Amino acid sequence: MMVSGSLTDRRILVVEDEYILARQLVRALTQEGAVVLGPVPDVARALAMIDAGQGEIDVAILDVNLAGEKVYPVADALLGRGVPFLFASGYDADEGDARFAAIRHLVKPLTMKSLVAALIAIMVVPGDG
């Protein structure tokens, strides 16, 4: 089911280490017409993908905890490039890095409808377009 607003042809980086959730995200985003980059399961691969400039990234979904490693270096890299992103985590937002307090934080388990709506919302920049 397509949600109004659109992820069609949007390039979405998925940084998620849980295989089943990563597959669900890819499936749902693809059904919305998005081009999924990844999923990548760790910070090193995510940074490599960003640094390699494998196409423009329109928006990203970042799992906060990747097998015990925090995703914050990826968040910093995306901020430095002006790429909007949100966190998806099993943790409450107030347990995260205070530097990212203003970043949208979705708590797992995710509903795909709320995820799609959140992605569309953070891609819409006032005065853009």
Secondary structure, 3 states (H helix, E strand, C coil): CCCCCCCCCCEEEEECCCHHHHHHHHHHHHHCCCEEEEEECCHHHHHHHHHHCCCCCCEEEEECEECCEECHHHHHHHHHCCCCEEEEECCCHHHCCHHHCCCCEEECCCCHHHHHHHHHHHHCCCCCC
